[in-house]
Amino acid sequence: MDVSTASQTGTPAPGQLTFVAPRRAKPARHLADLTMAERRAAVAELGEKPFRADQLSRHYFERLNGDAATMTDLPAAAREKLGAALFPPLLTPVREITCDGGTTRKTLWRLFDGALVESVLMRYSDRTTMCVSSQAGCGMNCPFCATGQAGLTRNMSTAEIVEQVVAGARELAAGEVPGGPGRVSNVVFMGMGEPLANYKAVIGAVRRLVEPAPSGLGISARGVTVSTVGLVPAIGKLADEGLPVTLAVSLHAPDDELRDTLVPINTRWKVAEVLDAAWEYAARTKRRVSIEYALIKDINDQEWRADLLGRLIKNKLVHVNLIPLNPTPGSKWTASRPEDERAFVRRLEHHGVPVTVRDTRGREIDGACGQLAAAE
């Protein structure tokens, strides 16, 4: 296994992992990067009364307004100064494409340094979910993933992550998504990147999402899901945070021989170690772990693998989310046959394991992570 910690140039070699993001210029500091105490200190440094931080926070997290020029409860002389210091532009939309009658909306964003990331808004009858990116690219190099094949460009900042959710919340609040005005109820860290490889920024973003207004957006922690390919030490750190978010483990194979190939991080932490960390997380948080399993035709969709998976996870606080693979153009990897998918479900149910097949929203709009960025 080759573990890279230097600058990523071009497509990574098969199996190469990149844990440390290349050194690049950082985005400007934004209100959403800061805790409430840090916001008050930042405002005071600018010569303003600390309570202005509370006003700014209400505008951004309650009213979803990041334009200081329109914040008329602030002195006119302070607006430009505070806006320049705490509301720098972070995300510029490049493309937005929709399907499902406009209720699924995928946005390609350009960051300040030209890096491209994606987010997806998915409105259902009972909830609205934002799928957000945490890195530009990804260093985990899973061969069936468009993002993984592009390599890691850089980590995203806390505010760049939060801004994706706020952008979706603005569309909902303005009634731009069919179904009338609404709000974001769920956030899943399942876009581009390995969230636990950008640990500090992701935890900061989670805290901004779940803290009540005006500190944050006030989304229930139970509505937030953080995914990982299996960074075992970071799973333990996440359990220590006291945040009852759902942990989603992208397993994709129950046996080390195959998982070493499909999910190269498995060459460092094996299936048993990843699952042990997941069970410890469930025990400490009382939250059911989600096992993510992309069904890939003739690769990992055999009934014997379903039986092996069932034996490994039965009687645990767990749910399996089977994902029909959203194929990348030109790739040899494709979704399982419907009959094989049904057989896989039956074998897991035989072991008493709760299982669902993910709704394949966004397939016709390059829904898989990284496809839109790659096309651009």
VENJO-V713797 format. One record per backbone hydrogen bond with DSSP energy under -0.5 kcal/mol. CO is the residue of the C=O (numbers start at 1). NH is the residue of the N-H. If there is no record, write none. Layout:
co=CO nh=NH
co=CO nh=NH
//
This chain:
co=1 nh=3
co=2 nh=4
co=2 nh=17
co=4 nh=19
co=4 nh=20
co=7 nh=9
co=13 nh=16
co=17 nh=4
co=17 nh=19
co=19 nh=21
co=22 nh=24
co=29 nh=88
co=30 nh=33
co=31 nh=34
co=35 nh=39
co=36 nh=40
co=37 nh=41
co=38 nh=42
co=39 nh=43
co=40 nh=44
co=41 nh=45
co=42 nh=46
co=43 nh=46
co=43 nh=48
co=44 nh=47
co=49 nh=52
co=50 nh=53
co=50 nh=54
co=51 nh=54
co=51 nh=55
co=52 nh=56
co=53 nh=57
co=54 nh=58
co=55 nh=59
co=56 nh=60
co=57 nh=61
co=57 nh=62
co=58 nh=62
co=58 nh=63
co=59 nh=65
co=64 nh=66
co=66 nh=68
co=67 nh=70
co=68 nh=71
co=70 nh=72
co=71 nh=74
co=75 nh=78
co=75 nh=79
co=76 nh=80
co=77 nh=81
co=78 nh=82
co=79 nh=83
co=80 nh=84
co=81 nh=85
co=82 nh=86
co=83 nh=87
co=86 nh=31
co=92 nh=110
co=95 nh=108
co=97 nh=106
co=99 nh=102
co=99 nh=104
co=100 nh=103
co=103 nh=123
co=104 nh=99
co=105 nh=121
co=106 nh=97
co=107 nh=109
co=107 nh=119
co=108 nh=94
co=108 nh=95
co=109 nh=111
co=109 nh=117
co=110 nh=92
co=111 nh=114
co=115 nh=111
co=117 nh=109
co=119 nh=107
co=120 nh=131
co=121 nh=105
co=122 nh=124
co=122 nh=129
co=127 nh=124
co=128 nh=185
co=128 nh=186
co=129 nh=122
co=129 nh=131
co=130 nh=132
co=130 nh=188
co=131 nh=120
co=132 nh=191
co=134 nh=156
co=135 nh=137
co=136 nh=153
co=136 nh=154
co=139 nh=18
co=142 nh=145
co=145 nh=149
co=146 nh=150
co=147 nh=138
co=147 nh=150
co=147 nh=151
co=148 nh=151
co=151 nh=138
co=151 nh=153
co=154 nh=136
co=157 nh=161
co=158 nh=162
co=159 nh=163
co=160 nh=164
co=161 nh=164
co=161 nh=165
co=162 nh=165
co=162 nh=166
co=163 nh=167
co=164 nh=168
co=165 nh=169
co=166 nh=170
co=167 nh=171
co=168 nh=172
co=169 nh=173
co=170 nh=174
co=171 nh=176
co=171 nh=177
co=172 nh=175
co=172 nh=182
co=177 nh=180
co=186 nh=130
co=187 nh=225
co=188 nh=132
co=188 nh=190
co=189 nh=227
co=192 nh=134
co=192 nh=135
co=193 nh=195
co=194 nh=197
co=195 nh=198
co=196 nh=199
co=198 nh=202
co=199 nh=203
co=200 nh=204
co=201 nh=205
co=202 nh=206
co=203 nh=207
co=204 nh=208
co=205 nh=209
co=206 nh=210
co=207 nh=211
co=208 nh=217
co=209 nh=219
co=211 nh=218
co=212 nh=215
co=212 nh=216
co=220 nh=223
co=221 nh=224
co=223 nh=187
co=224 nh=246
co=225 nh=189
co=225 nh=227
co=226 nh=248
co=228 nh=250
co=230 nh=232
co=231 nh=235
co=232 nh=236
co=233 nh=237
co=234 nh=238
co=235 nh=239
co=236 nh=240
co=237 nh=241
co=238 nh=241
co=238 nh=243
co=239 nh=242
co=242 nh=244
co=243 nh=245
co=246 nh=226
co=246 nh=248
co=247 nh=249
co=247 nh=290
co=248 nh=228
co=248 nh=250
co=249 nh=251
co=249 nh=292
co=255 nh=259
co=256 nh=260
co=258 nh=261
co=258 nh=262
co=259 nh=263
co=263 nh=266
co=264 nh=267
co=265 nh=268
co=265 nh=269
co=270 nh=274
co=271 nh=275
co=272 nh=276
co=273 nh=277
co=274 nh=278
co=275 nh=279
co=276 nh=280
co=277 nh=281
co=278 nh=282
co=279 nh=283
co=280 nh=284
co=281 nh=285
co=282 nh=286
co=289 nh=291
co=289 nh=319
co=290 nh=249
co=290 nh=292
co=291 nh=321
co=292 nh=251
co=292 nh=252
co=293 nh=295
co=293 nh=323
co=294 nh=296
co=295 nh=325
co=295 nh=336
co=296 nh=299
co=296 nh=300
co=296 nh=301
co=302 nh=305
co=302 nh=306
co=303 nh=307
co=304 nh=308
co=305 nh=309
co=306 nh=310
co=307 nh=311
co=308 nh=312
co=309 nh=313
co=310 nh=314
co=313 nh=316
co=316 nh=318
co=317 nh=289
co=319 nh=291
co=319 nh=321
co=320 nh=322
co=320 nh=356
co=321 nh=293
co=322 nh=324
co=322 nh=358
co=323 nh=295
co=325 nh=327
co=328 nh=331
co=334 nh=297
co=337 nh=341
co=338 nh=342
co=339 nh=343
co=340 nh=344
co=341 nh=345
co=342 nh=346
co=343 nh=347
co=344 nh=348
co=345 nh=349
co=346 nh=350
co=347 nh=351
co=348 nh=351
co=348 nh=353
co=349 nh=352
co=352 nh=354
co=354 nh=320
co=356 nh=322
co=356 nh=358
co=359 nh=361
co=360 nh=363
co=362 nh=365
co=362 nh=367
co=363 nh=366
co=366 nh=372
co=368 nh=371
co=369 nh=147
co=370 nh=374
co=371 nh=375
co=372 nh=376
//
